[in-house]
């Protein structure tokens, strides 16, 4: 458990930047909800560390631009598995 919400926000941002990961993956890793991660990064982080916020925002913006591709690939994989099973 974190003593400081601001420290958690900084740690979440650092994790996302270092691993180029999504909010969902960061939430799983830290054991918090996606809503908590989003709130920490969008509301709590900017007043604490503006530079870190700018870096994490770049990663999140890139994820936002790519999410339709990831969703399409997941659907494609699902239906290929169904076909392979004879479904």
C-alpha positions as a Python dict, from the first residue, in 0.01 Angstrom:
ca = {
    (1, 'X'): (0, 0, 0),
    (2, 'X'): (121, 349, -79),
    (3, 'X'): (170, 616, 184),
    (4, 'X'): (120, 882, -80),
    (5, 'X'): (-120, 890, -372),
    (6, 'X'): (120, 1124, -549),
    (7, 'X'): (398, 865, -520),
    (8, 'X'): (169, 600, -668),
    (9, 'X'): (89, 833, -958),
    (10, 'X'): (461, 884, -1025),
    (11, 'X'): (528, 509, -1005),
    (12, 'X'): (241, 434, -1242),
    (13, 'X'): (372, 688, -1490),
    (14, 'X'): (725, 553, -1470),
    (15, 'X'): (599, 197, -1522),
    (16, 'X'): (396, 294, -1828),
    (17, 'X'): (684, 491, -1979),
    (18, 'X'): (949, 224, -1917),
    (19, 'X'): (736, -63, -2045),
    (20, 'X'): (539, 128, -2312),
    (21, 'X'): (230, -41, -2168),
    (22, 'X'): (-140, 39, -2143),
    (23, 'X'): (-350, 167, -1855),
    (24, 'X'): (-508, -178, -1829),
    (25, 'X'): (-170, -350, -1792),
    (26, 'X'): (-51, -95, -1537),
    (27, 'X'): (-370, -143, -1335),
    (28, 'X'): (-314, -519, -1324),
    (29, 'X'): (50, -477, -1227),
    (30, 'X'): (-26, -236, -940),
    (31, 'X'): (-348, -407, -829),
    (32, 'X'): (-572, -103, -878),
    (33, 'X'): (-861, -26, -1112),
    (34, 'X'): (-826, 130, -1456),
    (35, 'X'): (-1024, 427, -1324),
    (36, 'X'): (-770, 478, -1046),
    (37, 'X'): (-480, 470, -1292),
    (38, 'X'): (-654, 715, -1520),
    (39, 'X'): (-736, 954, -1236),
    (40, 'X'): (-383, 931, -1094),
    (41, 'X'): (-227, 1011, -1430),
    (42, 'X'): (-466, 1275, -1555),
    (43, 'X'): (-549, 1464, -1234),
    (44, 'X'): (-296, 1386, -963),
    (45, 'X'): (28, 1366, -1159),
    (46, 'X'): (36, 1705, -1339),
    (47, 'X'): (61, 1921, -1025),
    (48, 'X'): (327, 1691, -878),
    (49, 'X'): (553, 1627, -1179),
    (50, 'X'): (469, 1808, -1501),
    (51, 'X'): (764, 1662, -1695),
    (52, 'X'): (670, 1304, -1610),
    (53, 'X'): (310, 1381, -1706),
    (54, 'X'): (421, 1502, -2049),
    (55, 'X'): (616, 1180, -2109),
    (56, 'X'): (336, 948, -1999),
    (57, 'X'): (86, 1147, -2204),
    (58, 'X'): (287, 1070, -2519),
    (59, 'X'): (267, 696, -2449),
    (60, 'X'): (-105, 712, -2370),
    (61, 'X'): (-177, 916, -2683),
    (62, 'X'): (7, 658, -2892),
    (63, 'X'): (-192, 378, -2726),
    (64, 'X'): (-513, 565, -2800),
    (65, 'X'): (-420, 590, -3169),
    (66, 'X'): (-335, 219, -3188),
    (67, 'X'): (-622, 69, -2989),
    (68, 'X'): (-843, 3, -3291),
    (69, 'X'): (-559, -205, -3439),
    (70, 'X'): (-515, -407, -3119),
    (71, 'X'): (-889, -466, -3100),
    (72, 'X'): (-900, -586, -3459),
    (73, 'X'): (-609, -822, -3405),
    (74, 'X'): (-773, -969, -3094),
    (75, 'X'): (-1096, -1032, -3286),
    (76, 'X'): (-904, -1186, -3574),
    (77, 'X'): (-717, -1418, -3337),
    (78, 'X'): (-1042, -1520, -3165),
    (79, 'X'): (-1211, -1621, -3489),
    (80, 'X'): (-903, -1805, -3617),
    (81, 'X'): (-901, -2011, -3298),
    (82, 'X'): (-1271, -2087, -3336),
    (83, 'X'): (-1221, -2200, -3696),
    (84, 'X'): (-925, -2418, -3597),
    (85, 'X'): (-1145, -2589, -3336),
    (86, 'X'): (-1410, -2657, -3598),
    (87, 'X'): (-1651, -2388, -3479),
}
